[in-house]
Amino acid sequence: MPLQPSTPPKLSVHFVAWNSMTNMPDLFESIENQTYKDFTVRVVDNGSSDGAEKWLREKYPSITIIRNTRNLGFDAAHNQALRFAIDKWAGEDLSRCYILVVNPDVILKPDCFEKLLVEAEAHPEAGSFTPKLLKTFKDKGTDEVLREHTNSDVIDSTGLRANRFRWFYERGAGELDKGQFDASREVFGVSGASALYRATALQDIKMSNGEYFDNDFFAYKEDIDLAWRLQGKGWEARFVPEAVAHHARGMYGKERVGFFERLKNRRQKSKQRSFYSTRNHWWLLVKNMSLAELIFSAPWVLPAEVARFVYVCLFEPSSWLAIFDFFGKLPKMLRKRREILFGRSVPRKKITAWFI
């Protein structure tokens, strides 16, 4: 069903820039080429030193730029833009207002906006939507800004999935796209690399401190936390295979890997990413698992997390600080947990079904 031109939905496109000049020209070219034209672009610059703000103001003077003097992280920066956009929509029907959170290293197919919005308008029960994300690679050229991209048919993400260990994956990651994921369907959540959110859903899960994404996470796994909270409020997430984008993710692999391959992948991550991933994973569990869920999932979750803890202690000294930071802010996370669990509006079994 095509979009009704007489009453088009509202769309605000957001991304956070932090020394992102390598990717921004390609992203903006793909935004300019969209078949759906009724949208606003808002950029949060996290204290870039590569001339990103100057380039944006010269090339795209009409866009909104929120300038931070330092790197506030993915989450706090996006929360700034989310609050700004929703405040601008005061008096509008927020159920037909959408925000596309996109990474600077994403390239969108020309009809991506249109396909996402068609699905969103057809499924008012859903609060988030993801396109089919395919992997893109960069050449080894010397010009950081003018590097060429090579788009592939390797899947980066078709949404988020989870298992009984409460480990989360990009669905289909690393597989060659042969049409095996070409059915529109409900998924656990959507990847923050390219995620369309309904404004009413975001308002529904907004914390009492005004956060949508959790500022304490800084970066990594905040999209999973948001997806879990949306599930708790009864908002579905949908994969839209007709909408396609390419993503130059720094780390990716197969969706399902063995224990030793997981260790190999983990060792290839940067120390900073390992720190955030470790700490934020434990915060995810503390914030979103009820006592009943913990009891029923204990045979799988507890051994997995003990193994993770022992591995960090013995083999990953760069992440020791994550342990101290986890416990240091644990009281704050427990306060957030109470607010999240008391605010849930769906039965526990509906949420735990995603982890079986």
C-alpha positions in Angstrom: 0.0 0.0 0.0 1.6 3.3 -1.0 1.8 6.3 1.3 -1.1 8.7 1.2 0.2 12.0 -0.3 -2.5 14.1 1.3 -1.4 13.2 4.9 2.2 12.1 4.8 3.8 10.9 8.0 6.5 13.1 9.7 10.1 11.8 9.5 13.2 13.1 11.3 16.5 11.6 10.3 19.2 11.6 13.0 22.8 10.7 13.2 25.7 11.4 15.6 29.0 12.6 14.1 32.3 12.1 15.8 35.1 12.6 13.3 32.9 11.0 10.7 34.0 12.8 7.6 35.2 9.5 6.0 31.6 8.4 5.8 29.3 11.5 5.7 29.5 12.3 2.0 28.2 8.9 1.0 25.5 8.9 3.7 24.3 12.4 2.6 24.3 11.5 -1.1 22.1 8.5 -0.3 19.7 10.7 1.8 19.5 13.2 -1.1 18.5 10.4 -3.5 15.5 9.2 -1.4 12.2 8.8 -3.2 10.4 10.1 0.0 11.3 13.7 0.3 9.2 15.0 3.3 11.8 14.7 6.1 14.2 16.7 8.3 17.8 15.9 9.0 19.3 16.5 12.4 23.0 16.0 13.2 24.6 15.9 16.7 28.3 16.6 16.4 30.2 15.2 19.4 33.1 17.6 19.4 34.6 16.4 16.0 38.0 17.8 15.1 38.0 16.7 11.4 36.0 19.6 10.0 32.7 17.8 10.0 30.7 20.8 11.3 32.2 23.2 8.8 31.5 20.7 5.9 27.9 20.2 7.0 27.2 24.0 7.3 28.7 24.7 3.9 27.1 21.7 2.0 23.8 21.4 3.9 23.0 24.8 5.5 19.3 23.9 6.0 20.0 20.9 8.4 19.9 21.3 12.1 23.2 20.8 13.9 23.5 20.3 17.6 27.1 20.9 18.6 28.7 19.4 21.7 32.1 20.5 22.9 33.1 16.9 23.7 32.2 13.4 22.9 29.1 12.6 25.0 28.7 9.2 23.5 26.1 7.7 21.1 23.3 7.6 23.7 23.4 11.0 25.2 23.9 12.6 21.8 20.9 10.8 20.3 18.8 11.6 23.3 19.4 15.3 22.6 18.2 14.9 19.0 15.2 12.8 20.1 14.0 15.3 22.6 14.5 18.1 20.1 12.5 16.4 17.4 9.6 15.3 19.7 9.3 18.8 21.2 9.1 20.2 17.7 6.1 17.9 17.0 4.1 19.3 19.9 0.4 19.1 18.9 1.1 16.6 16.2 -0.2 13.0 16.1 2.9 11.3 17.4 1.7 7.9 16.2 2.5 9.1 12.7 5.8 10.8 13.6 8.9 8.7 13.1 12.6 9.1 13.9 15.2 7.3 11.8 18.4 6.7 13.9 21.2 6.0 11.4 25.0 5.5 11.7 27.2 7.7 9.6 28.7 4.6 7.9 25.4 3.6 6.4 24.4 4.0 2.8 20.7 3.9 2.0 19.0 2.5 -1.1 16.8 5.3 -2.7 13.5 3.8 -1.6 14.6 2.9 1.9 12.7 5.7 3.7 9.6 5.0 1.6 9.6 1.3 2.3 10.1 1.7 6.0 7.3 4.2 6.3 4.9 2.1 4.3 5.5 -0.8 6.7 5.2 1.6 9.7 1.9 3.0 8.6 0.5 -0.5 8.0 1.5 -1.8 11.5 0.5 0.7 14.2 1.1 -1.9 16.8 4.8 -1.8 16.1 7.2 0.7 17.6 10.4 0.0 15.7 11.4 -1.1 12.2 14.7 -2.2 10.6 15.7 -2.4 6.9 17.7 -5.3 5.5 21.3 -4.2 6.3 24.0 -5.6 4.0 27.7 -5.3 4.5 29.8 -2.7 2.6 33.6 -2.5 2.4 36.0 0.3 1.8 38.9 0.3 -0.5 42.5 1.0 0.7 42.8 4.4 -1.0 44.8 7.1 0.7 42.2 9.8 0.7 40.1 9.4 3.9 37.2 11.3 2.5 37.0 10.0 -1.1 37.4 6.3 -0.4 35.1 4.2 -2.5 32.6 1.7 -1.1 32.0 -1.7 -2.4 28.5 -3.0 -1.5 28.2 -6.7 -0.9 25.4 -9.3 -0.6 26.7 -10.3 2.8 24.1 -9.7 5.6 25.0 -7.4 8.4 21.6 -7.5 10.2 18.0 -8.3 9.7 17.0 -7.4 13.2 18.0 -8.5 16.7 17.5 -12.0 18.1 18.3 -13.6 21.4 18.9 -17.0 22.9 18.3 -18.6 26.3 21.7 -17.4 27.6 20.5 -13.8 27.1 23.1 -13.4 24.4 22.0 -11.1 21.5 22.9 -11.3 17.8 22.4 -9.6 14.6 20.0 -11.9 12.8 21.5 -13.5 9.7 24.9 -11.7 10.2 27.7 -13.1 8.0 25.3 -15.1 5.7 25.2 -14.5 2.0 21.8 -12.9 1.1 20.0 -15.5 -1.0 16.5 -14.3 -0.1 16.2 -16.4 3.0 15.2 -13.4 5.0 12.9 -11.8 2.5 9.7 -12.2 4.5 8.5 -9.3 6.6 8.2 -10.4 10.2 8.3 -9.5 13.8 11.8 -9.6 15.4 13.0 -9.0 19.0 14.4 -5.6 18.2 16.2 -3.5 15.7 19.9 -2.6 15.2 20.8 0.9 16.2 22.9 1.2 13.0 19.6 1.9 11.1 16.4 2.0 13.2 13.1 3.6 12.6 11.2 4.4 15.8 7.6 5.6 16.2 7.5 8.7 18.4 4.7 7.3 20.6 6.7 4.2 21.3 9.7 6.3 22.4 7.5 8.4 24.6 6.1 5.2 26.2 9.5 3.9 27.2 11.1 7.2 28.1 12.6 7.0 31.6 11.6 9.5 34.4 15.0 11.2 34.0 14.1 12.0 30.3 16.3 9.3 28.7 15.3 7.2 25.8 18.6 5.5 25.2 20.5 4.9 28.5 23.1 7.6 28.9 25.1 5.5 31.2 25.8 3.0 28.5 27.7 5.7 26.5 27.9 3.3 23.5 27.2 -0.3 22.5 24.2 -2.5 23.3 21.9 0.5 24.0 19.8 -0.6 21.1 19.2 -4.0 22.8 18.3 -2.3 26.0 15.8 -0.1 24.2 14.4 -3.1 22.3 13.9 -5.0 25.6 12.0 -2.1 27.1 9.8 -1.7 24.0 8.9 -5.4 24.3 8.0 -4.9 27.9 5.6 -2.1 26.9 4.0 -4.3 24.2 5.5 -2.6 21.2 6.4 -5.0 18.4 9.6 -4.6 16.2 9.5 -5.4 12.5 12.0 -6.4 9.9 11.3 -4.7 6.5 13.2 -6.7 3.8 12.0 -4.4 0.9 14.0 -1.5 2.6 17.7 -2.0 2.0 20.8 -0.2 3.3 24.5 -1.0 3.4 26.6 -0.8 6.6 30.4 -0.6 7.0 30.3 -2.2 10.5 33.8 -2.4 12.1 33.2 -5.9 13.6 30.9 -8.6 12.3 30.7 -12.3 11.9 28.4 -15.2 11.6 25.2 -15.0 13.7 25.8 -18.4 15.4 29.4 -19.3 16.3 31.1 -21.7 18.6 32.8 -20.9 21.9 36.3 -20.6 20.5 35.2 -18.5 17.6 33.5 -16.2 20.0 36.8 -15.8 21.9 38.6 -15.1 18.7 36.1 -12.4 17.7 36.3 -10.9 21.2 40.1 -10.6 21.0 39.8 -8.8 17.7 37.7 -6.1 19.3 39.2 -2.8 20.5 39.9 -2.6 24.2 37.4 0.3 24.4 34.7 -1.7 22.7 35.4 -4.8 24.9 35.0 -2.6 28.0 31.7 -1.1 27.0 30.3 -4.4 25.7 31.2 -6.3 28.9 29.9 -3.7 31.3 26.7 -2.9 29.3 25.8 -6.5 28.9 25.7 -7.0 32.6 23.7 -3.8 33.0 21.3 -5.1 30.4 20.6 -8.2 32.5 20.3 -6.3 35.8 17.8 -3.7 34.3 15.6 -6.0 32.3 15.4 -9.4 33.9 12.8 -10.0 36.5 13.4 -12.3 39.5 11.1 -14.9 38.0 13.0 -14.7 34.7 16.3 -15.1 36.5 15.1 -18.2 38.4 13.8 -19.9 35.3 16.8 -19.1 33.1 19.4 -19.7 35.8 20.6 -23.0 34.4 21.7 -21.2 31.2 22.4 -17.6 32.2 24.4 -18.1 35.4 27.0 -20.5 34.0 27.4 -18.3 30.9 27.9 -15.2 33.0 30.3 -16.9 35.4 32.3 -18.0 32.4 32.3 -14.5 31.0 33.5 -13.1 34.4 36.3 -15.6 34.8 37.4 -15.0 31.2 37.6 -11.2 31.8 39.5 -11.7 35.1 42.0 -14.1 33.6 42.5 -13.1 30.0 41.2 -9.6 29.5 42.9 -7.2 32.0 41.9 -4.3 29.7 38.3 -4.9 30.8 38.9 -5.2 34.6 37.7 -1.6 34.9 34.3 -2.8 33.4 33.8 -4.9 36.5 34.5 -2.0 38.9 32.3 0.3 36.8 29.5 -2.3 36.8 29.4 -2.5 40.5 30.0 1.2 41.0 26.8 2.1 39.2 24.8 -0.9 40.3 22.6 1.0 42.7 21.7 3.4 39.9 20.9 0.5 37.6 18.7 -1.1 40.2 16.7 2.1 40.5 16.2 2.0 36.7 15.3 -1.7 36.9 12.5 -0.9 39.4 11.1 1.7 37.1 11.3 -0.6 34.0 9.8 -3.7 35.7 7.0 -1.8 37.4 6.1 -0.1 34.1 5.8 -3.3 32.1 2.4 -3.9 30.5 2.7 -7.4 29.0 2.9 -10.8 30.6 6.3 -12.2 31.5 5.8 -15.2 29.3 5.4 -13.0 26.2 8.8 -11.5 26.8 10.6 -14.7 27.8 9.3 -16.5 24.6 12.0 -14.5 22.7 14.7 -16.3 24.7 13.6 -19.9 24.0 
